[in-house]
Amino acid sequence: MAAIGSSDAHGVGPMGFCRTFVFVRDATESGILEALRARRTVVFGRGGAVYGDPALVRLAADDARLRAGARPTRRTGVLDAISRIGGVIGLAGLFVLRGALQNL
């Protein structure tokens, strides 16, 4: 099974802190599928954890472009704050709706 990062993380932290790098021979859709099937992926996760084939992990660690791309993007602007607040309000709304539906 190929290592693939997920954004389904539960906890406080920046969005997009997990990155999956796919080592392809051909930059096409079929090339990506072939690389996934061959397990040529490396995942940079929370806290600097790295997963995947050890040889590819070393290759990724030695490539400054990949190391730079593995860092999460921290946004601190107004739109980011609005987005976070909207997410919390939406989550709270789901809990309220769920409770209302259970009382029917």
Backbone as XML, in Angstrom:
<?xml version="1.0"?>
<chain id="A" units="angstrom">
  <residue number="1" name="MET">
    <atom name="N" x="0.841" y="-1.171" z="0.000"/>
    <atom name="CA" x="0.000" y="0.000" z="0.000"/>
    <atom name="C" x="0.891" y="1.240" z="0.000"/>
  </residue>
  <residue number="2" name="ALA">
    <atom name="N" x="0.567" y="2.194" z="-0.829"/>
    <atom name="CA" x="1.334" y="3.434" z="-0.919"/>
    <atom name="C" x="1.010" y="4.341" z="0.261"/>
  </residue>
  <residue number="3" name="ALA">
    <atom name="N" x="2.026" y="5.050" z="0.731"/>
    <atom name="CA" x="1.811" y="6.050" z="1.778"/>
    <atom name="C" x="1.132" y="7.255" z="1.143"/>
  </residue>
  <residue number="4" name="ILE">
    <atom name="N" x="-0.018" y="7.643" z="1.697"/>
    <atom name="CA" x="-0.758" y="8.797" z="1.182"/>
    <atom name="C" x="-1.210" y="9.624" z="2.370"/>
  </residue>
  <residue number="5" name="GLY">
    <atom name="N" x="-0.853" y="10.899" z="2.358"/>
    <atom name="CA" x="-1.234" y="11.796" z="3.439"/>
    <atom name="C" x="-2.696" y="12.180" z="3.343"/>
  </residue>
  <residue number="6" name="SER">
    <atom name="N" x="-3.280" y="12.470" z="4.475"/>
    <atom name="CA" x="-4.696" y="12.820" z="4.530"/>
    <atom name="C" x="-4.872" y="14.131" z="5.273"/>
  </residue>
  <residue number="7" name="SER">
    <atom name="N" x="-5.866" y="14.889" z="4.870"/>
    <atom name="CA" x="-6.174" y="16.118" z="5.593"/>
    <atom name="C" x="-7.177" y="15.854" z="6.711"/>
  </residue>
  <residue number="8" name="ASP">
    <atom name="N" x="-7.557" y="14.594" z="6.899"/>
    <atom name="CA" x="-8.518" y="14.243" z="7.940"/>
    <atom name="C" x="-7.784" y="14.112" z="9.268"/>
  </residue>
  <residue number="9" name="ALA">
    <atom name="N" x="-7.429" y="15.259" z="9.843"/>
    <atom name="CA" x="-6.705" y="15.273" z="11.104"/>
    <atom name="C" x="-7.592" y="15.902" z="12.162"/>
  </residue>
  <residue number="10" name="HIS">
    <atom name="N" x="-7.526" y="15.379" z="13.345"/>
    <atom name="CA" x="-8.362" y="15.874" z="14.429"/>
    <atom name="C" x="-7.472" y="16.533" z="15.464"/>
  </residue>
  <residue number="11" name="GLY">
    <atom name="N" x="-7.561" y="17.815" z="15.537"/>
    <atom name="CA" x="-6.745" y="18.562" z="16.470"/>
    <atom name="C" x="-6.493" y="19.955" z="15.927"/>
  </residue>
  <residue number="12" name="VAL">
    <atom name="N" x="-5.835" y="20.749" z="16.727"/>
    <atom name="CA" x="-5.552" y="22.117" z="16.343"/>
    <atom name="C" x="-4.272" y="22.139" z="15.520"/>
  </residue>
  <residue number="13" name="GLY">
    <atom name="N" x="-4.286" y="22.879" z="14.464"/>
    <atom name="CA" x="-3.104" y="23.016" z="13.627"/>
    <atom name="C" x="-3.475" y="23.627" z="12.301"/>
  </residue>
  <residue number="14" name="PRO">
    <atom name="N" x="-2.471" y="24.001" z="11.538"/>
    <atom name="CA" x="-2.750" y="24.638" z="10.256"/>
    <atom name="C" x="-3.325" y="23.648" z="9.254"/>
  </residue>
  <residue number="15" name="MET">
    <atom name="N" x="-4.137" y="24.168" z="8.351"/>
    <atom name="CA" x="-4.672" y="23.335" z="7.284"/>
    <atom name="C" x="-3.520" y="22.913" z="6.373"/>
  </residue>
  <residue number="16" name="GLY">
    <atom name="N" x="-3.620" y="21.733" z="5.829"/>
    <atom name="CA" x="-2.640" y="21.279" z="4.851"/>
    <atom name="C" x="-1.284" y="20.942" z="5.422"/>
  </residue>
  <residue number="17" name="PHE">
    <atom name="N" x="-1.238" y="20.472" z="6.658"/>
    <atom name="CA" x="0.069" y="20.172" z="7.239"/>
    <atom name="C" x="0.633" y="18.847" z="6.755"/>
  </residue>
  <residue number="18" name="CYS">
    <atom name="N" x="-0.144" y="18.085" z="6.046"/>
    <atom name="CA" x="0.306" y="16.792" z="5.538"/>
    <atom name="C" x="0.500" y="16.890" z="4.027"/>
  </residue>
  <residue number="19" name="ARG">
    <atom name="N" x="1.640" y="16.436" z="3.542"/>
    <atom name="CA" x="1.951" y="16.508" z="2.114"/>
    <atom name="C" x="2.337" y="15.129" z="1.598"/>
  </residue>
  <residue number="20" name="THR">
    <atom name="N" x="1.802" y="14.775" z="0.434"/>
    <atom name="CA" x="2.171" y="13.532" z="-0.241"/>
    <atom name="C" x="2.932" y="13.885" z="-1.505"/>
  </residue>
  <residue number="21" name="PHE">
    <atom name="N" x="4.129" y="13.326" z="-1.641"/>
    <atom name="CA" x="4.921" y="13.506" z="-2.855"/>
    <atom name="C" x="4.925" y="12.190" z="-3.616"/>
  </residue>
  <residue number="22" name="VAL">
    <atom name="N" x="4.623" y="12.261" z="-4.898"/>
    <atom name="CA" x="4.554" y="11.078" z="-5.756"/>
    <atom name="C" x="5.728" y="11.143" z="-6.721"/>
  </residue>
  <residue number="23" name="PHE">
    <atom name="N" x="6.538" y="10.102" z="-6.737"/>
    <atom name="CA" x="7.720" y="10.037" z="-7.595"/>
    <atom name="C" x="7.339" y="9.339" z="-8.895"/>
  </residue>
  <residue number="24" name="VAL">
    <atom name="N" x="7.100" y="10.148" z="-9.927"/>
    <atom name="CA" x="6.611" y="9.629" z="-11.204"/>
    <atom name="C" x="7.732" y="9.562" z="-12.228"/>
  </residue>
  <residue number="25" name="ARG">
    <atom name="N" x="7.567" y="8.666" z="-13.185"/>
    <atom name="CA" x="8.481" y="8.605" z="-14.328"/>
    <atom name="C" x="7.948" y="9.446" z="-15.477"/>
  </residue>
  <residue number="26" name="ASP">
    <atom name="N" x="6.627" y="9.654" z="-15.471"/>
    <atom name="CA" x="5.958" y="10.394" z="-16.530"/>
    <atom name="C" x="4.891" y="11.271" z="-15.875"/>
  </residue>
  <residue number="27" name="ALA">
    <atom name="N" x="4.952" y="12.572" z="-16.110"/>
    <atom name="CA" x="4.020" y="13.509" z="-15.470"/>
    <atom name="C" x="2.668" y="13.517" z="-16.183"/>
  </residue>
  <residue number="28" name="THR">
    <atom name="N" x="2.003" y="12.378" z="-16.125"/>
    <atom name="CA" x="0.679" y="12.220" z="-16.720"/>
    <atom name="C" x="-0.211" y="11.511" z="-15.711"/>
  </residue>
  <residue number="29" name="GLU">
    <atom name="N" x="-1.492" y="11.455" z="-16.012"/>
    <atom name="CA" x="-2.422" y="10.734" z="-15.141"/>
    <atom name="C" x="-2.006" y="9.275" z="-14.995"/>
  </residue>
  <residue number="30" name="SER">
    <atom name="N" x="-1.674" y="8.630" z="-16.099"/>
    <atom name="CA" x="-1.268" y="7.220" z="-16.032"/>
    <atom name="C" x="0.065" y="7.073" z="-15.302"/>
  </residue>
  <residue number="31" name="GLY">
    <atom name="N" x="0.949" y="8.063" z="-15.434"/>
    <atom name="CA" x="2.218" y="8.026" z="-14.712"/>
    <atom name="C" x="2.024" y="8.118" z="-13.210"/>
  </residue>
  <residue number="32" name="ILE">
    <atom name="N" x="1.066" y="8.944" z="-12.796"/>
    <atom name="CA" x="0.762" y="9.067" z="-11.366"/>
    <atom name="C" x="0.161" y="7.773" z="-10.837"/>
  </residue>
  <residue number="33" name="LEU">
    <atom name="N" x="-0.780" y="7.207" z="-11.574"/>
    <atom name="CA" x="-1.381" y="5.939" z="-11.141"/>
    <atom name="C" x="-0.332" y="4.838" z="-11.053"/>
  </residue>
  <residue number="34" name="GLU">
    <atom name="N" x="0.579" y="4.795" z="-12.015"/>
    <atom name="CA" x="1.638" y="3.778" z="-12.005"/>
    <atom name="C" x="2.524" y="3.953" z="-10.772"/>
  </residue>
  <residue number="35" name="ALA">
    <atom name="N" x="2.877" y="5.199" z="-10.443"/>
    <atom name="CA" x="3.721" y="5.459" z="-9.277"/>
    <atom name="C" x="3.005" y="5.090" z="-7.980"/>
  </residue>
  <residue number="36" name="LEU">
    <atom name="N" x="1.712" y="5.380" z="-7.894"/>
    <atom name="CA" x="0.951" y="4.998" z="-6.702"/>
    <atom name="C" x="0.904" y="3.485" z="-6.549"/>
  </residue>
  <residue number="37" name="ARG">
    <atom name="N" x="0.651" y="2.789" z="-7.646"/>
    <atom name="CA" x="0.607" y="1.320" z="-7.593"/>
    <atom name="C" x="1.965" y="0.727" z="-7.242"/>
  </residue>
  <residue number="38" name="ALA">
    <atom name="N" x="3.038" y="1.412" z="-7.649"/>
    <atom name="CA" x="4.395" y="0.943" z="-7.348"/>
    <atom name="C" x="4.875" y="1.443" z="-5.983"/>
  </residue>
  <residue number="39" name="ARG">
    <atom name="N" x="4.015" y="2.168" z="-5.272"/>
    <atom name="CA" x="4.311" y="2.673" z="-3.919"/>
    <atom name="C" x="5.477" y="3.658" z="-3.898"/>
  </residue>
  <residue number="40" name="ARG">
    <atom name="N" x="5.581" y="4.481" z="-4.929"/>
    <atom name="CA" x="6.641" y="5.487" z="-4.972"/>
    <atom name="C" x="6.094" y="6.818" z="-4.448"/>
  </residue>
  <residue number="41" name="THR">
    <atom name="N" x="5.805" y="6.833" z="-3.148"/>
    <atom name="CA" x="5.294" y="8.031" z="-2.484"/>
    <atom name="C" x="6.035" y="8.260" z="-1.179"/>
  </residue>
  <residue number="42" name="VAL">
    <atom name="N" x="6.073" y="9.520" z="-0.777"/>
    <atom name="CA" x="6.617" y="9.905" z="0.523"/>
    <atom name="C" x="5.639" y="10.903" z="1.128"/>
  </residue>
  <residue number="43" name="VAL">
    <atom name="N" x="5.345" y="10.721" z="2.400"/>
    <atom name="CA" x="4.423" y="11.614" z="3.101"/>
    <atom name="C" x="5.176" y="12.338" z="4.208"/>
  </residue>
  <residue number="44" name="PHE">
    <atom name="N" x="5.044" y="13.655" z="4.211"/>
    <atom name="CA" x="5.535" y="14.479" z="5.310"/>
    <atom name="C" x="4.319" y="14.828" z="6.149"/>
  </residue>
  <residue number="45" name="GLY">
    <atom name="N" x="4.318" y="14.415" z="7.409"/>
    <atom name="CA" x="3.165" y="14.625" z="8.271"/>
    <atom name="C" x="3.448" y="15.591" z="9.395"/>
  </residue>
  <residue number="46" name="ARG">
    <atom name="N" x="2.542" y="15.571" z="10.345"/>
    <atom name="CA" x="2.617" y="16.454" z="11.512"/>
    <atom name="C" x="3.903" y="16.200" z="12.300"/>
  </residue>
  <residue number="47" name="GLY">
    <atom name="N" x="4.483" y="17.265" z="12.775"/>
    <atom name="CA" x="5.669" y="17.163" z="13.616"/>
    <atom name="C" x="6.911" y="16.696" z="12.882"/>
  </residue>
  <residue number="48" name="GLY">
    <atom name="N" x="6.908" y="16.780" z="11.557"/>
    <atom name="CA" x="8.078" y="16.372" z="10.791"/>
    <atom name="C" x="8.174" y="14.887" z="10.527"/>
  </residue>
  <residue number="49" name="ALA">
    <atom name="N" x="7.143" y="14.120" z="10.886"/>
    <atom name="CA" x="7.154" y="12.677" z="10.623"/>
    <atom name="C" x="7.159" y="12.441" z="9.112"/>
  </residue>
  <residue number="50" name="VAL">
    <atom name="N" x="7.955" y="11.461" z="8.677"/>
    <atom name="CA" x="8.063" y="11.140" z="7.255"/>
    <atom name="C" x="7.784" y="9.654" z="7.075"/>
  </residue>
  <residue number="51" name="TYR">
    <atom name="N" x="6.955" y="9.326" z="6.072"/>
    <atom name="CA" x="6.549" y="7.946" z="5.825"/>
    <atom name="C" x="6.804" y="7.594" z="4.367"/>
  </residue>
  <residue number="52" name="GLY">
    <atom name="N" x="7.087" y="6.330" z="4.136"/>
    <atom name="CA" x="7.277" y="5.850" z="2.771"/>
    <atom name="C" x="8.498" y="4.966" z="2.671"/>
  </residue>
  <residue number="53" name="ASP">
    <atom name="N" x="8.840" y="4.603" z="1.451"/>
    <atom name="CA" x="10.011" y="3.779" z="1.178"/>
    <atom name="C" x="11.260" y="4.504" z="1.689"/>
  </residue>
  <residue number="54" name="PRO">
    <atom name="N" x="12.103" y="3.838" z="2.499"/>
    <atom name="CA" x="13.273" y="4.507" z="3.080"/>
    <atom name="C" x="14.188" y="5.174" z="2.047"/>
  </residue>
  <residue number="55" name="ALA">
    <atom name="N" x="14.371" y="4.557" z="0.887"/>
    <atom name="CA" x="15.225" y="5.162" z="-0.144"/>
    <atom name="C" x="14.607" y="6.456" z="-0.668"/>
  </residue>
  <residue number="56" name="LEU">
    <atom name="N" x="13.291" y="6.459" z="-0.851"/>
    <atom name="CA" x="12.622" y="7.674" z="-1.321"/>
    <atom name="C" x="12.568" y="8.734" z="-0.226"/>
  </residue>
  <residue number="57" name="VAL">
    <atom name="N" x="12.446" y="8.302" z="1.021"/>
    <atom name="CA" x="12.468" y="9.249" z="2.143"/>
    <atom name="C" x="13.805" y="9.975" z="2.164"/>
  </residue>
  <residue number="58" name="ARG">
    <atom name="N" x="14.913" y="9.242" z="1.981"/>
    <atom name="CA" x="16.241" y="9.866" z="1.944"/>
    <atom name="C" x="16.347" y="10.828" z="0.766"/>
  </residue>
  <residue number="59" name="LEU">
    <atom name="N" x="15.849" y="10.405" z="-0.393"/>
    <atom name="CA" x="15.875" y="11.251" z="-1.582"/>
    <atom name="C" x="15.088" y="12.539" z="-1.337"/>
  </residue>
  <residue number="60" name="ALA">
    <atom name="N" x="13.924" y="12.418" z="-0.735"/>
    <atom name="CA" x="13.094" y="13.593" z="-0.444"/>
    <atom name="C" x="13.770" y="14.503" z="0.580"/>
  </residue>
  <residue number="61" name="ALA">
    <atom name="N" x="14.405" y="13.906" z="1.580"/>
    <atom name="CA" x="15.067" y="14.694" z="2.618"/>
    <atom name="C" x="16.243" y="15.483" z="2.050"/>
  </residue>
  <residue number="62" name="ASP">
    <atom name="N" x="16.875" y="14.949" z="1.009"/>
    <atom name="CA" x="18.026" y="15.616" z="0.401"/>
    <atom name="C" x="17.629" y="16.694" z="-0.603"/>
  </residue>
  <residue number="63" name="ASP">
    <atom name="N" x="16.360" y="16.753" z="-0.974"/>
    <atom name="CA" x="15.890" y="17.706" z="-1.982"/>
    <atom name="C" x="15.269" y="18.917" z="-1.286"/>
  </residue>
  <residue number="64" name="ALA">
    <atom name="N" x="15.937" y="20.057" z="-1.367"/>
    <atom name="CA" x="15.469" y="21.264" z="-0.685"/>
    <atom name="C" x="14.078" y="21.684" z="-1.158"/>
  </residue>
  <residue number="65" name="ARG">
    <atom name="N" x="13.751" y="21.441" z="-2.432"/>
    <atom name="CA" x="12.428" y="21.808" z="-2.946"/>
    <atom name="C" x="11.335" y="21.031" z="-2.231"/>
  </residue>
  <residue number="66" name="LEU">
    <atom name="N" x="11.565" y="19.738" z="-2.007"/>
    <atom name="CA" x="10.555" y="18.927" z="-1.332"/>
    <atom name="C" x="10.448" y="19.290" z="0.140"/>
  </residue>
  <residue number="67" name="ARG">
    <atom name="N" x="11.588" y="19.526" z="0.781"/>
    <atom name="CA" x="11.545" y="19.929" z="2.194"/>
    <atom name="C" x="10.766" y="21.229" z="2.355"/>
  </residue>
  <residue number="68" name="ALA">
    <atom name="N" x="11.002" y="22.184" z="1.453"/>
    <atom name="CA" x="10.288" y="23.465" z="1.530"/>
    <atom name="C" x="8.799" y="23.260" z="1.274"/>
  </residue>
  <residue number="69" name="GLY">
    <atom name="N" x="8.454" y="22.397" z="0.326"/>
    <atom name="CA" x="7.055" y="22.133" z="0.013"/>
    <atom name="C" x="6.341" y="21.334" z="1.075"/>
  </residue>
  <residue number="70" name="ALA">
    <atom name="N" x="7.098" y="20.667" z="1.939"/>
    <atom name="CA" x="6.498" y="19.833" z="2.979"/>
    <atom name="C" x="6.020" y="20.654" z="4.165"/>
  </residue>
  <residue number="71" name="ARG">
    <atom name="N" x="6.488" y="21.886" z="4.270"/>
    <atom name="CA" x="6.072" y="22.721" z="5.400"/>
    <atom name="C" x="4.658" y="23.238" z="5.188"/>
  </residue>
  <residue number="72" name="PRO">
    <atom name="N" x="3.847" y="23.213" z="6.234"/>
    <atom name="CA" x="2.486" y="23.745" z="6.085"/>
    <atom name="C" x="2.510" y="25.252" z="5.862"/>
  </residue>
  <residue number="73" name="THR">
    <atom name="N" x="1.516" y="25.715" z="5.170"/>
    <atom name="CA" x="1.368" y="27.145" z="4.939"/>
    <atom name="C" x="0.563" y="27.728" z="6.083"/>
  </residue>
  <residue number="74" name="ARG">
    <atom name="N" x="1.145" y="28.667" z="6.769"/>
    <atom name="CA" x="0.429" y="29.331" z="7.870"/>
    <atom name="C" x="-0.165" y="30.621" z="7.341"/>
  </residue>
  <residue number="75" name="ARG">
    <atom name="N" x="-1.457" y="30.686" z="7.396"/>
    <atom name="CA" x="-2.138" y="31.906" z="6.972"/>
    <atom name="C" x="-2.669" y="32.600" z="8.221"/>
  </residue>
  <residue number="76" name="THR">
    <atom name="N" x="-2.480" y="33.871" z="8.278"/>
    <atom name="CA" x="-2.929" y="34.606" z="9.461"/>
    <atom name="C" x="-3.722" y="35.848" z="9.088"/>
  </residue>
  <residue number="77" name="GLY">
    <atom name="N" x="-4.188" y="35.926" z="7.858"/>
    <atom name="CA" x="-4.931" y="37.095" z="7.411"/>
    <atom name="C" x="-6.392" y="37.043" z="7.825"/>
  </residue>
  <residue number="78" name="VAL">
    <atom name="N" x="-7.109" y="38.077" z="7.445"/>
    <atom name="CA" x="-8.520" y="38.213" z="7.785"/>
    <atom name="C" x="-9.339" y="37.080" z="7.168"/>
  </residue>
  <residue number="79" name="LEU">
    <atom name="N" x="-9.080" y="36.756" z="5.897"/>
    <atom name="CA" x="-9.846" y="35.691" z="5.250"/>
    <atom name="C" x="-9.623" y="34.344" z="5.929"/>
  </residue>
  <residue number="80" name="ASP">
    <atom name="N" x="-8.407" y="34.101" z="6.399"/>
    <atom name="CA" x="-8.136" y="32.851" z="7.105"/>
    <atom name="C" x="-8.922" y="32.800" z="8.408"/>
  </residue>
  <residue number="81" name="ALA">
    <atom name="N" x="-8.955" y="33.912" z="9.128"/>
    <atom name="CA" x="-9.709" y="33.965" z="10.387"/>
    <atom name="C" x="-11.197" y="33.750" z="10.129"/>
  </residue>
  <residue number="82" name="ILE">
    <atom name="N" x="-11.737" y="34.386" z="9.085"/>
    <atom name="CA" x="-13.151" y="34.210" z="8.742"/>
    <atom name="C" x="-13.431" y="32.753" z="8.389"/>
  </residue>
  <residue number="83" name="SER">
    <atom name="N" x="-12.514" y="32.141" z="7.642"/>
    <atom name="CA" x="-12.680" y="30.739" z="7.256"/>
    <atom name="C" x="-12.705" y="29.827" z="8.479"/>
  </residue>
  <residue number="84" name="ARG">
    <atom name="N" x="-11.811" y="30.062" z="9.416"/>
    <atom name="CA" x="-11.775" y="29.234" z="10.629"/>
    <atom name="C" x="-13.043" y="29.416" z="11.457"/>
  </residue>
  <residue number="85" name="ILE">
    <atom name="N" x="-13.465" y="30.658" z="11.604"/>
    <atom name="CA" x="-14.686" y="30.928" z="12.370"/>
    <atom name="C" x="-15.884" y="30.273" z="11.695"/>
  </residue>
  <residue number="86" name="GLY">
    <atom name="N" x="-15.941" y="30.374" z="10.361"/>
    <atom name="CA" x="-17.022" y="29.727" z="9.617"/>
    <atom name="C" x="-17.032" y="28.225" z="9.819"/>
  </residue>
  <residue number="87" name="GLY">
    <atom name="N" x="-15.858" y="27.617" z="9.861"/>
    <atom name="CA" x="-15.768" y="26.176" z="10.104"/>
    <atom name="C" x="-16.292" y="25.793" z="11.473"/>
  </residue>
  <residue number="88" name="VAL">
    <atom name="N" x="-15.949" y="26.571" z="12.481"/>
    <atom name="CA" x="-16.417" y="26.296" z="13.842"/>
    <atom name="C" x="-17.934" y="26.478" z="13.928"/>
  </residue>
  <residue number="89" name="ILE">
    <atom name="N" x="-18.453" y="27.536" z="13.305"/>
    <atom name="CA" x="-19.904" y="27.763" z="13.307"/>
    <atom name="C" x="-20.619" y="26.621" z="12.591"/>
  </residue>
  <residue number="90" name="GLY">
    <atom name="N" x="-20.067" y="26.172" z="11.459"/>
    <atom name="CA" x="-20.664" y="25.052" z="10.731"/>
    <atom name="C" x="-20.679" y="23.780" z="11.554"/>
  </residue>
  <residue number="91" name="LEU">
    <atom name="N" x="-19.593" y="23.505" z="12.252"/>
    <atom name="CA" x="-19.523" y="22.318" z="13.105"/>
    <atom name="C" x="-20.541" y="22.408" z="14.237"/>
  </residue>
  <residue number="92" name="ALA">
    <atom name="N" x="-20.639" y="23.579" z="14.849"/>
    <atom name="CA" x="-21.630" y="23.765" z="15.918"/>
    <atom name="C" x="-23.041" y="23.570" z="15.368"/>
  </residue>
  <residue number="93" name="GLY">
    <atom name="N" x="-23.287" y="24.068" z="14.162"/>
    <atom name="CA" x="-24.591" y="23.892" z="13.534"/>
    <atom name="C" x="-24.932" y="22.433" z="13.312"/>
  </residue>
  <residue number="94" name="LEU">
    <atom name="N" x="-23.945" y="21.641" z="12.942"/>
    <atom name="CA" x="-24.182" y="20.204" z="12.762"/>
    <atom name="C" x="-24.604" y="19.538" z="14.062"/>
  </residue>
  <residue number="95" name="PHE">
    <atom name="N" x="-23.964" y="19.915" z="15.168"/>
    <atom name="CA" x="-24.332" y="19.340" z="16.462"/>
    <atom name="C" x="-25.754" y="19.733" z="16.852"/>
  </residue>
  <residue number="96" name="VAL">
    <atom name="N" x="-26.109" y="20.989" z="16.622"/>
    <atom name="CA" x="-27.464" y="21.455" z="16.942"/>
    <atom name="C" x="-28.483" y="20.723" z="16.082"/>
  </residue>
  <residue number="97" name="LEU">
    <atom name="N" x="-28.218" y="20.617" z="14.781"/>
    <atom name="CA" x="-29.127" y="19.928" z="13.865"/>
    <atom name="C" x="-29.265" y="18.458" z="14.240"/>
  </residue>
  <residue number="98" name="ARG">
    <atom name="N" x="-28.166" y="17.839" z="14.587"/>
    <atom name="CA" x="-28.205" y="16.421" z="14.976"/>
    <atom name="C" x="-29.084" y="16.227" z="16.208"/>
  </residue>
  <residue number="99" name="GLY">
    <atom name="N" x="-28.919" y="17.116" z="17.194"/>
    <atom name="CA" x="-29.744" y="17.033" z="18.400"/>
    <atom name="C" x="-31.216" y="17.247" z="18.103"/>
  </residue>
  <residue number="100" name="ALA">
    <atom name="N" x="-31.517" y="18.191" z="17.214"/>
    <atom name="CA" x="-32.914" y="18.462" z="16.853"/>
    <atom name="C" x="-33.525" y="17.270" z="16.134"/>
  </residue>
  <residue number="101" name="LEU">
    <atom name="N" x="-32.769" y="16.623" z="15.260"/>
    <atom name="CA" x="-33.281" y="15.462" z="14.528"/>
    <atom name="C" x="-33.512" y="14.268" z="15.447"/>
  </residue>
  <residue number="102" name="GLN">
    <atom name="N" x="-32.683" y="14.121" z="16.469"/>
    <atom name="CA" x="-32.850" y="13.003" z="17.400"/>
    <atom name="C" x="-34.085" y="13.182" z="18.271"/>
  </residue>
  <residue number="103" name="ASN">
    <atom name="N" x="-34.518" y="14.426" z="18.453"/>
    <atom name="CA" x="-35.694" y="14.709" z="19.284"/>
    <atom name="C" x="-37.001" y="14.612" z="18.515"/>
  </residue>
  <residue number="104" name="LEU">
    <atom name="N" x="-36.947" y="14.303" z="17.222"/>
    <atom name="CA" x="-38.184" y="14.184" z="16.424"/>
    <atom name="C" x="-38.875" y="12.874" z="16.671"/>
  </residue>
</chain>
